[in-house]
Amino acid sequence: MANQYPHTPDGRYFVSKNRLWRCTDPRLSEEEKRLHIKALMKARREVSSAQQQEDEHALRQARQAVQAAKEALGERGPVWWEDGAPDEGGLAPHNSSYAQWWASRS
């Protein structure tokens, strides 16, 4: 993603479709990251399958598995940084504390 999407100077977010998206916790080992990404991909396949089968129960379970994997990666849930900065995920960069950085990129 580093080449495709701009990352904030502090490495907390990347920008896609004019939104800030939280990056994976950099403290995770490559093995931990690989394990959680594998779980995420499996859960996303299960979401797709449940949608195709119109199985609401399976869909709820699959979405919970996606959420759990994203939290394990640090991309959702409690923030992984420890300086007290709020989570700005989902904001447009120009409406965030990164507005000056974002404007300087043009």
Contacts in CASP RR format, 6 or more apart in sequence:
PFRMAT RR
TARGET T0000
AUTHOR 0000-0000-0000
METHOD contacts of the structure
MODEL  1
MANQYPHTPDGRYFVSKNRLWRCTDPRLSEEEKRLHIKALMKARREVSSA
QQQEDEHALRQARQAVQAAKEALGERGPVWWEDGAPDEGGLAPHNSSYAQ
WWASRS
1 7 0 8 1.000
1 14 0 8 1.000
5 14 0 8 1.000
5 15 0 8 1.000
5 16 0 8 1.000
6 14 0 8 1.000
6 15 0 8 1.000
6 105 0 8 1.000
7 13 0 8 1.000
7 14 0 8 1.000
7 15 0 8 1.000
7 23 0 8 1.000
8 14 0 8 1.000
8 15 0 8 1.000
8 20 0 8 1.000
8 93 0 8 1.000
8 98 0 8 1.000
8 101 0 8 1.000
9 101 0 8 1.000
10 81 0 8 1.000
11 23 0 8 1.000
11 26 0 8 1.000
12 22 0 8 1.000
12 23 0 8 1.000
12 81 0 8 1.000
12 85 0 8 1.000
13 20 0 8 1.000
13 21 0 8 1.000
13 22 0 8 1.000
13 23 0 8 1.000
13 88 0 8 1.000
13 89 0 8 1.000
13 98 0 8 1.000
14 20 0 8 1.000
14 21 0 8 1.000
14 23 0 8 1.000
15 21 0 8 1.000
15 93 0 8 1.000
15 102 0 8 1.000
18 92 0 8 1.000
18 93 0 8 1.000
19 89 0 8 1.000
19 90 0 8 1.000
19 91 0 8 1.000
19 92 0 8 1.000
19 93 0 8 1.000
20 88 0 8 1.000
20 89 0 8 1.000
20 90 0 8 1.000
20 91 0 8 1.000
20 92 0 8 1.000
20 93 0 8 1.000
20 96 0 8 1.000
20 98 0 8 1.000
21 75 0 8 1.000
21 89 0 8 1.000
21 90 0 8 1.000
22 74 0 8 1.000
22 75 0 8 1.000
22 76 0 8 1.000
22 79 0 8 1.000
22 87 0 8 1.000
22 89 0 8 1.000
23 75 0 8 1.000
24 33 0 8 1.000
24 73 0 8 1.000
24 74 0 8 1.000
24 75 0 8 1.000
25 73 0 8 1.000
25 74 0 8 1.000
25 80 0 8 1.000
26 80 0 8 1.000
27 80 0 8 1.000
28 36 0 8 1.000
28 73 0 8 1.000
28 74 0 8 1.000
33 73 0 8 1.000
36 69 0 8 1.000
36 72 0 8 1.000
36 73 0 8 1.000
37 69 0 8 1.000
37 73 0 8 1.000
39 65 0 8 1.000
39 68 0 8 1.000
39 69 0 8 1.000
39 72 0 8 1.000
40 66 0 8 1.000
40 69 0 8 1.000
40 70 0 8 1.000
40 73 0 8 1.000
42 65 0 8 1.000
43 62 0 8 1.000
43 63 0 8 1.000
43 65 0 8 1.000
43 66 0 8 1.000
43 68 0 8 1.000
43 69 0 8 1.000
44 62 0 8 1.000
44 66 0 8 1.000
46 58 0 8 1.000
46 61 0 8 1.000
46 62 0 8 1.000
46 65 0 8 1.000
47 59 0 8 1.000
47 62 0 8 1.000
47 63 0 8 1.000
47 66 0 8 1.000
49 58 0 8 1.000
49 62 0 8 1.000
50 56 0 8 1.000
50 58 0 8 1.000
50 59 0 8 1.000
50 61 0 8 1.000
50 62 0 8 1.000
51 59 0 8 1.000
67 76 0 8 1.000
70 76 0 8 1.000
70 77 0 8 1.000
71 77 0 8 1.000
71 78 0 8 1.000
74 80 0 8 1.000
77 87 0 8 1.000
79 85 0 8 1.000
79 86 0 8 1.000
79 87 0 8 1.000
85 97 0 8 1.000
88 96 0 8 1.000
88 97 0 8 1.000
88 98 0 8 1.000
93 99 0 8 1.000
93 101 0 8 1.000
93 102 0 8 1.000
94 102 0 8 1.000
94 103 0 8 1.000
96 102 0 8 1.000
END
